[in-house]
Amino acid sequence: MKTFEVVLTKSYIVKIQAEDDLKAKEYSEFFTNDIKNISTIFDETKHNFRIKDIVCKVNEAIEVKELYESN
């Protein structure tokens, strides 16, 4: 089987409740991983936010390169 390196770009829409737009941006970046909410109830209570929904809008491979590995 061949091995490939794929450069993937993804864009999401995150619906989040937060105190202000800067906190919403910060928490959206920090507490999401791929298309999952990785925050805990403790995080949400401590920082006063709640991620309500995450939707993947773009999922596109922009480059594929075959890797030649020597065994």
N, C-alpha and C positions, 0 to 999 in steps of 0.2 A: 504494500500500500504506500502511496506517495504522501509526503508531508507538505502542507501549504501554510503560509502565513497570510492571514486575511486582515486587512485594515477595515474596521467596521465603524460606521458613524450612526449614532442613535440620537433622536430628539424626543423629548417627552413633554407632555403637559401635566403639571402637578397642581392639583387643587389643594390649598393649604390655608388653614386659619392661623393667624399670627397677630402680634401686636402692631406691626407696621410692615411696609414693603421691604425694608432692608432685612428684617428678621425672616420674613417669608423667603426671600432669596437665599439667605445664609442657610436656613434649615432645610430648604429644598435641595441644595447642593450637598450638604453634609449628611443628611439622614436618608438619602436614597442610594440604592445600589442596583444597577441595571434597572429592572422594572419592579423593584421591591421597596417597600417601606422598611427600613432597618431600625427605625426609632423604637424605643420601648415606652411603656406607660410612664416610667420614671423620667425619661428624657422629655416627653411631652408635658408632664406635670411641672418639672423643674424649669423648663424654658417657655412654658405657656404657649404651646402650639399643638396643632393636630393635622396630620396629612390625611386628607379625605379620599383622594383618588390619584392614581398615576396611569396615564394612557400613553403608550408608545405611538408616536405619530410618524416617525421616519426610522427605518431600519435598513440600511443600505451598505453593501460591501463596495468599497471604492477602490480597492487594490487587492490583487491576489498574486502571490509570488511563491513558486515552488522552491522548497528548501532541499538542498542536496546534502544529506548527512552521510558521513562515513562511519561505518561500524567497525 
